[in-house]
Amino acid sequence: MIETGRMCRSHINDYTRRVIRVFSWGVQEELVEPDIVAALREVKSLRKGEEGTHDNPPRKPVSVDVVRRTLPGASPTVSAMIQVQGMLGERPCAVYLMRVGEIDRSQRNNGLWYYTPESHKTEQYIGDKIIPLGKPEQELIAPYLEGKNPAEAVFSPRAAIKEHATERRGRESRYQKREQNSRRKLNEFYDHSSYRQAIGHAIKKVNKGLPDEEKVPHWTPYQLRHFQATALKKNKDAGRILAQAAMAHTSPTTTDIYIDDTDEQLIIREILAMERKNPFESEK
């Protein structure tokens, strides 16, 4: 992996851990001798500055202007996903794995909906995670809830394909042909790769025919999470506190260690949701 030069140090360490987990599963299934896994676990992670490795530069937030310019190239489904994720400041999986039954639309006398993911990356630290949804998010999500059962995806690749077909005035697209003729059917849910690729396709579509100096720069879904944290921190009086509560961090300088989802943090997120406006809408 080092010799290819294609993977950064942290990516190589991640793949190494995956290999070890595969062999650990082999021990559980009595396919691998335990001493092999014990030896593999002695393989240390690559440290910063290790010869032949490189680290990617820190991820920077995507600007509102870049997102706005990207949206016209995206299908309505992907456009809604981008805007919802950007406003919530959540990881991409919180949007592409969103299920209809995980959204409580009872309003609770405050005009908010509540999204409780079935699982999330930090559940070992905070247990159930409750994400208040304000009016802008509700308006984007509502059309994708109608006629679906609780287990279905809110944002589905299948819906995006239908939207592309409508855009092409009813002509069958190559995506529909692939769905009909291939044994591999379209998934019900997006994943980290397909969501990232959908944004990439939107950028490519927008950039078609534009001069180099006007092209939309490449960006990824995780930059939307950074966008929200950066935007909140710009508040001169309580920005760091707001960012910490909204992102559920133990401190405003870390994204790795999480604490209990306290009532105080939920209250702050509710206030943010009730006051939220959609920054990605075109300026009028």
SULZI-V984034 format. One record per pair of residues at least 4 apart in sequence whose C-alpha atoms are under 6 Angstrom apart, sorted by sequence separation. I is the first residue (numbers start at 1). GAP is how many residues later the second one is. D is the distance in Angstrom with one decimal. If there is no record, write none. Layout:
I,GAP,D
I,GAP,D
This chain:
7,4,6.0
27,4,5.8
74,4,5.8
75,4,6.0
85,4,5.7
93,4,5.5
107,4,4.9
123,4,4.4
133,4,5.8
138,4,5.7
166,4,5.3
177,4,5.9
178,4,5.4
190,4,5.7
191,4,5.9
194,4,6.0
235,4,4.2
242,4,6.0
243,4,5.9
244,4,5.7
272,4,5.8
26,5,4.9
27,5,4.8
74,5,5.5
85,5,5.8
107,5,5.0
165,5,5.5
190,5,5.8
210,5,5.9
234,5,5.8
244,5,5.1
26,6,5.1
107,6,5.5
179,6,5.6
233,6,4.0
27,7,5.9
232,7,5.2
233,7,5.0
244,7,6.0
71,8,5.5
105,8,4.8
207,8,5.2
244,8,5.0
250,8,5.2
104,9,5.6
249,9,5.1
250,9,5.6
104,10,5.0
144,10,5.5
233,10,6.0
103,11,5.7
232,11,5.3
103,12,4.5
240,12,5.9
102,13,5.7
116,13,5.7
102,14,5.4
116,14,4.8
229,14,5.4
115,15,5.8
115,16,5.0
114,17,5.6
114,18,4.6
113,19,5.8
114,19,5.8
113,20,5.0
245,20,4.9
112,21,5.6
112,22,5.4
246,23,5.6
13,32,5.6
156,32,5.5
156,33,5.2
153,36,5.9
9,44,5.7
9,45,5.7
8,46,5.3
9,46,5.7
8,47,5.2
101,49,3.8
100,50,4.7
99,52,5.9
100,52,6.0
84,53,5.6
99,53,5.6
99,54,4.6
100,54,5.5
98,55,5.9
99,55,5.3
98,56,5.8
80,60,5.7
77,83,5.6
96,94,5.4
74,128,4.6
73,129,4.3
73,132,5.5
70,133,5.5
73,133,5.2
125,133,5.7
126,133,5.7
125,134,5.7
126,134,4.2
90,135,5.6
126,135,5.3
89,136,4.4
86,138,5.0
132,138,5.7
89,139,4.9
134,139,4.5
133,140,5.9
134,140,5.3
136,142,5.9
62,161,5.4
61,162,4.6
61,165,4.7
62,165,5.9
61,166,4.4
68,212,5.5
